[in-house]
Amino acid sequence: MLQTFSKGFVQENPLCVHLLGLCPVLAVSVRLIDAFAIGLTLLVILIITCTAMSALKPHIPGRFHVFICTVIAASCASCAELLMRAYMPGLSDRLGIFVPLLTVNALLLDRALGFARENTPGVSFWDALGMGTSFLLALVGIGLIREVLGSGTITLVPAGSFSGVIMIPGLSRSPIRLISLPAGAFLIMGYLKAVFDIAHPPVKTTRKENKP
Amino acid sequence: MNHYAVQGGKIAGVCLAGFLLVVLAHLLTASAIERRGEREIYEHLGALAPGRAFGLYTPVSGNEPVLGFYPAWYGPEKTESYIVAVQGTGYRGPLSLLVHCAADGEILAARLLDNQEIPGMGKTAENHDYMNKFLGTGAAKPVPLEPRDLPPQDAEAVCGVSITFGGIARAIEKAAAFIKAGGGR
């Protein structure tokens, strides 16, 4: 169980090793709080979808699994969008279309249609929790790097007299604007991928050539 | 046959469960979303016509693209003006606008609200100074409907996004014409 939960943190990290779910990374990781919100939303949707898919798989024919997975994920994403619009309007405006788009997130489809179909609901739950948490941590890390370098700020939740924004001396006056742009996200992703590959070199596989 | 009916029933059950989940979320959030919408509208009204008192929204039918209007009053002599809600058509769909008109149809302010225009292109019309090119038109001076009707620097600014500009301009012109024809009274 612990191995199922922890495998996503380093050797099978969905973001930094498998490069899954890049859409929210490029679009909404400019601010720490946005990255955290989209990562947390994906974590919840991933847990519900994977556990439900695993529980439903004996009762639904294989050819309908994609359809059922989409229905479950879309229902969860719609609920998340409605809750955000009602209670966190600013966040909802910033995340925009990327909350409904979580329905077709590559990580979600990979775990729900791959791992969850072949495992019990309990194992699928721990896998989704581990993968979702590792995705969330990686996204928060990228969001922190991008916001600090690209804007010179750290945006948290406002509370009382605290506006929610920490200005970083020096960087807030002359930030590296490129890091805020999608190209900056690719740069950060590339460096993180390199670090992960050095720490855990990928297993070399030999491809069989199709001879005529 | 029975086998297919059972499978179909299971799939329909999953769909129904998803549907009910969304309905429940909608019921829980509808009032909060509606309150937020009303608050936003009054924020827009306050920004479009600062220092004025507003009346209730009056819907208009059969006068498309005008959807309705809010009367507004200013000063001790109760000078009347109108904030007209219009829906134009942009490059990627409907454009919701609020247009503040004087009683003679002159455009005093305008603001683009909901739209699906392309960020960095048509979406630039959300910037408040975008609407400056329409101010003072609508009564004696006609509303510019084409980029060629604008001064060169403004025409250059809408170059490449002329469909969005045209959609906004036509909606503003209809709002001004509606008020000019006594639609608000």
Boltz contact constraints between the chains, C-beta under 6 A:
constraints:
  - contact:
      token1: [A, 59]
      token2: [B, 10]
      max_distance: 6.0
  - contact:
      token1: [A, 64]
      token2: [B, 11]
      max_distance: 6.0
  - contact:
      token1: [A, 68]
      token2: [B, 14]
      max_distance: 6.0
  - contact:
      token1: [A, 71]
      token2: [B, 15]
      max_distance: 6.0
  - contact:
      token1: [A, 71]
      token2: [B, 18]
      max_distance: 6.0
  - contact:
      token1: [A, 75]
      token2: [B, 18]
      max_distance: 6.0
  - contact:
      token1: [A, 75]
      token2: [B, 21]
      max_distance: 6.0
  - contact:
      token1: [A, 75]
      token2: [B, 22]
      max_distance: 6.0
  - contact:
      token1: [A, 78]
      token2: [B, 22]
      max_distance: 6.0
  - contact:
      token1: [A, 79]
      token2: [B, 25]
      max_distance: 6.0
  - contact:
      token1: [A, 82]
      token2: [B, 25]
      max_distance: 6.0
  - contact:
      token1: [A, 82]
      token2: [B, 29]
      max_distance: 6.0
  - contact:
      token1: [A, 85]
      token2: [B, 33]
      max_distance: 6.0
  - contact:
      token1: [A, 86]
      token2: [B, 29]
      max_distance: 6.0
  - contact:
      token1: [A, 86]
      token2: [B, 32]
      max_distance: 6.0
  - contact:
      token1: [A, 86]
      token2: [B, 33]
      max_distance: 6.0
  - contact:
      token1: [A, 89]
      token2: [B, 36]
      max_distance: 6.0
